[in-house]
């Protein structure tokens, strides 16, 4: 439609008044006549942990589906094509997809990505990149002297995709969209297949594979729409590098991930905290690609750090605002709809007897609410309309329904100052519903319809305007989302093990190997000027062994690991990339496996919560650790603070989890810590001794082993 001039928009203005106690104000304009791209949908991934979901008891499982599908009004569900294993069962995916369809009908579309070609189509003979020995030629498709599409086995790969689609369709879960390769540019250790933009002497070409896939699927009735190229990130013209050489007529849509944004913005957590990093590369892509007939869908992104962090809610809402405005996105799919061990980007799932879970539980993450502010109030077919704000921290985006009878306005206050907003006045519309979520406050809370609204600092608000609705006469303008129970733990249940803003003493650190001594650092690093500099191995454990930096608890709190439920460690990497650290305790001479892969951010400090469940052994015996151990193949970390929580309070009981031995006489599946299956078969006593794996084709590291309903962790040294 024709764009109206802003000078003619007096009837659509939203004016702001300053209420008592509110420090700032803003103004917003809405132009429902200026429509932009059409929405395909909002969603998340059901990619790993499907068997955890279907193993939940019926009541909790149904509650999970209600929360995930009805609660979010999900319109896109991303799944994996796991038929690299030709004997794989589709049962779990089928149960989950059918549950979504039962609640949402055909509104919920399914997008399927493949992580790897079958092992028989790869020179390494394995779906996992770790088995390619660092050689990219082994991690791509095998070569062919007879393939009509090029020098690699494109035809065989396309045939496998066609057969895969037919199997999913026969199970009643045919995908609407497919991306034939997740992150074709990333040489991963887990399932992957590398594709260069076009074929080279060392890699198969994405462009050639696209034509083969298109030709193969085109013979199917109701063939799925192909989207791509789905690269790891959008920095450095990475997306355009693939697009420039492929036949665009074979794509029905465009897909990418956001794990880097270019110009040095390559840290996922830093970008989550600074979503404006995405505006320029998204705008560049939007200027050349995307339309209502060929949508742009962001198909995967997360912080790559701890889930459940309050600040990530505003981060995700802000990223989506950037995407649906300057990025001209038609759809957004978060990485994890759910994840095991109670830790999920949107929903955490604990299944009784699996991992460290002692009960069937569902945990709602703050990011769930960020997604819900969009997905619950915007349906496929709606269009983005023009909005603007004169307040830099207030990020706005609005959507109008297909028949123009409803407008949903999403307001993200990314700043540290609350704002007041007079009720929007759009000719012919009235505000019929208002919902708000506040960092460290109530989430998805219906707030009073009034002549003004408070937009708390670090909050997301959705206002639904309906044609012909009568405006409420209330004049209340209050923050209704403050939750006093969200206060930080009081001193009675928190013990400070060390805080280097208050002490320079690092004498209780030592090394059990040849690591450099720990020292005290005072140079300001991302806002913190007191921390321990903790050198670590700086080389793979397979080469250097397990070198530990050891922190002895002060005598005043040396029983904290037995009496508290968790510890919190605030770390920063010494390198310019994220450092992954294994943090454990020491009971006698035994290293206790509290948590693996704790992250020290490369561009910011990261606080990680570590459950102390592993302080209890198989027979419910407490190890009695009085020191913490740190090991990593990274060069080291800075540690600013270590505290213990859930101490001495009846309201926060100590968590004690018994260990269920793995069944060694049945089929077992071994997963890495990303939840990706890396081995399946019958484990003998020689291959699994206690908590130690002796399987030759597995890299050194920590793994989860599942046999039946039992799960344990084991280490391959």
Secondary structure, 3 states (H helix, E strand, C coil): CCCCCHHHCHHHEECCCCCCCCCEECCEEEEEEEEEEECCEEEEECCCCHHHHHCCCHHHHHHHHHHHHHCCCCCEEEEECCCCCCCCCCHHHHHHHHHHHHHHHHHCEEEEECCCCCHHHECCCCCEHHHHCCCHHHCCECECCCCCCCCECHHHHHHHHHHHHHHHHHCCCCCCEEECCCCCCCCCCCECCCEECCCCCCCEEHHHHHHHHHHHHCCCCCCCEEEEEEECCCHHHHHHHHHCCCCHHHCCEEEEECCCCCCCCCCHHHHHHCCCHHHHHHHHHHCCCCCCCCEEEEEECCCCCCCCCCHHHHHHHHHHHHHHCCCCCCEEEECCCEECCCCCCCEEEECCCCCCCCCCEEEECHHHHHHHHHHCCCCCCCEEEEEEECCCCEEEEEEECCCCCEEEEEEEECCCCCEEEECCCCCCEEEEEEEEEECCECCCEECCCCCEEEECCCEEEEEEEEECCCCCCCCCCCCCCECHHHCCCCHHHEEEEEECCCCCCCCCEEECCCCCCCEEECCCECCECCEEEEECCCCCHHHHCCCCEEEECCHHHCCHHHHCCEEEEEEEECCCCCEEEEEEEEECCEEEEEEEEEEEECCCCEEEEEECHHHECCCCCECCCCEEEEECCCCEEEEEEEEEECCCCCCCCCCCCCCCCCCCCCEEEEECCCCCEEEEEECCCCCEECCEECCCCCCCEEEEEEECCEEEEEEEC
